[in-house]
Amino acid sequence: MLLLAVMGLALPLSAKAGFKSKLAVEIDGLKNKQGQVCVSIFASSQGFPNNRDRILQTQCTKINETPLLMSFDNLKAGNYAVAVIHDQNNDSTLNLNGLGMPIEGFGFSRNPEIRTSAPKFGEAAFLVAGPNTNIQIQLKYF
């Protein structure tokens, strides 16, 4: 009985798997308006959060307002994770100090707690399952 109920729930989602969704990312907590903000979307744990070869979609934009809103189109239904950097010197890289600590702002979908390293994909993953998905990312600075 439970299996039938679970299967029944899965059918509508798989029937909609062919549609394309829009993701809106709101970035808050910017320290200043210098440089640009770069947002990268990953569709799996492979390469998350910093392997450029594994990025599904990426976009950088000048900071003209805060919070900053960026959007991505044509995402299939599924799990994704987003990494954001406040690229203050416009080099499209999260710059680090001599100890390997970021000297520019950064953030991740679902705003996981940052301890000694970047979060795992599962800590930042969210589901895209409808025509519009909205997430909010709070930037952190060390």
C-alpha positions in Angstrom: 0.0 0.0 0.0 2.7 2.5 1.0 4.7 1.6 -2.1 1.7 2.3 -4.3 1.3 5.7 -2.6 5.0 6.6 -3.1 4.8 5.5 -6.7 1.7 7.6 -7.2 3.6 10.6 -5.9 6.5 10.0 -8.2 4.4 9.7 -11.4 3.3 13.4 -11.6 6.9 14.6 -11.1 8.3 12.3 -13.8 5.5 13.3 -16.1 6.6 17.0 -15.7 10.3 16.2 -16.1 10.4 17.5 -19.7 9.5 21.1 -18.7 12.1 23.9 -18.2 12.2 25.9 -15.0 13.4 29.4 -14.1 15.6 29.9 -11.1 15.8 33.3 -9.4 18.7 33.8 -7.0 18.6 36.7 -4.5 22.0 37.6 -3.1 22.1 39.6 0.1 24.8 40.7 2.5 27.1 42.4 0.0 29.8 44.4 1.8 30.1 47.0 -1.0 29.3 47.5 -4.7 32.8 46.9 -5.9 33.4 44.4 -8.7 30.9 41.8 -9.7 28.9 38.9 -8.3 29.4 35.5 -10.0 26.8 32.7 -9.5 27.5 29.1 -10.5 25.0 26.3 -10.7 26.0 22.6 -10.2 23.8 19.6 -11.0 25.8 17.1 -9.1 28.4 16.7 -6.3 31.2 16.2 -8.9 33.2 19.4 -8.8 31.0 21.3 -6.4 31.7 24.1 -5.5 34.8 25.2 -7.4 35.6 23.0 -10.4 34.8 25.3 -13.4 34.6 22.3 -15.7 31.6 20.9 -13.8 29.5 24.1 -13.7 26.1 23.7 -15.4 25.4 27.4 -15.8 27.3 30.5 -14.6 26.7 34.2 -14.8 28.6 37.3 -13.5 27.0 40.7 -13.2 28.0 44.2 -12.0 26.5 45.1 -8.6 23.9 47.8 -9.3 21.6 47.2 -6.3 21.3 45.2 -3.1 20.0 42.7 -2.7 21.1 41.6 -6.1 18.7 39.4 -8.2 20.0 37.0 -10.9 18.0 34.5 -12.9 18.7 31.4 -14.9 16.4 29.8 -17.4 16.0 26.3 -18.9 16.7 24.2 -15.9 15.3 20.6 -15.9 13.6 19.3 -12.8 16.1 18.0 -10.3 18.6 18.8 -7.5 21.0 21.7 -7.9 23.4 23.6 -5.7 24.6 27.2 -6.2 27.9 28.8 -5.3 28.3 32.6 -5.2 31.3 34.8 -5.0 31.6 38.6 -4.6 34.4 39.1 -7.1 35.6 42.5 -5.9 38.6 42.6 -8.3 36.8 41.3 -11.4 39.1 38.3 -11.9 36.3 35.7 -11.8 38.0 33.8 -9.0 37.5 33.6 -5.2 40.8 35.1 -4.0 42.4 33.5 -0.9 44.9 34.7 1.7 48.2 32.8 2.5 46.3 30.5 4.8 43.7 29.5 2.2 40.9 31.6 3.7 38.7 33.6 1.3 39.3 37.4 1.2 36.2 38.0 -0.9 32.6 37.3 -0.1 31.0 33.9 -0.8 27.8 32.0 -0.2 25.9 28.8 -1.1 22.3 27.8 -1.6 20.5 26.8 1.6 23.0 29.0 3.5 24.8 26.1 5.3 27.0 26.8 8.2 30.6 27.2 7.1 33.2 25.7 9.3 36.7 24.8 8.0 35.8 24.1 4.4 33.2 24.6 1.8 29.9 22.6 2.2 29.2 19.4 0.5 26.7 19.3 -2.4 24.1 17.7 -0.2 24.3 20.5 2.3 23.6 23.1 -0.4 21.3 21.1 -2.7 17.7 22.2 -3.4 15.0 20.8 -5.6 13.7 22.5 -8.8 10.3 20.9 -9.5 8.1 23.7 -10.8 8.2 26.5 -13.4 9.7 29.0 -11.0 12.1 28.4 -8.1 13.4 31.2 -5.8 16.3 31.0 -3.4 18.1 33.5 -1.2 21.8 33.4 -0.5 23.4 35.4 2.4 27.0 36.2 1.6 29.8 35.7 4.2 33.0 37.5 4.6 36.0 36.5 6.8 
